[in-house]
């Protein structure tokens, strides 16, 4: 089984009115519950808008907000599924629920990490 990150850009849901936001949240939570019930849910959540900190190789920390031209992730979900096609299917469900396009990327396997974690889930 492979793991996939399904994400959307910060601002991708800005078109949703305050009045419609509760319904979108309810729809997104319904898809999350479906993913949990299907046994494919690994992790997910929204990210604070432009609240990142950049830590340089020398340990110097630069706190945001950063220029709006910098692309940032607004939220993500990690699913573990047997195929890219299935990951794309879950992304389509999240896109419909959140009324915003979703990006799908495979998390690269890391056999050394798997060996470090042993029986624990990676």
Secondary structure, 3 states (H helix, E strand, C coil): CEEEEEEEECCCCCCCCHHHHHHHHHHHHHHHHHHHHHCCEEEEEECCCCCCEEECCCCCEEECCCCCCCCCEEEEEEEEECCHHHHHHHHHHHHHHHCCCCEEEEECCCHHHHHHHCCCCC
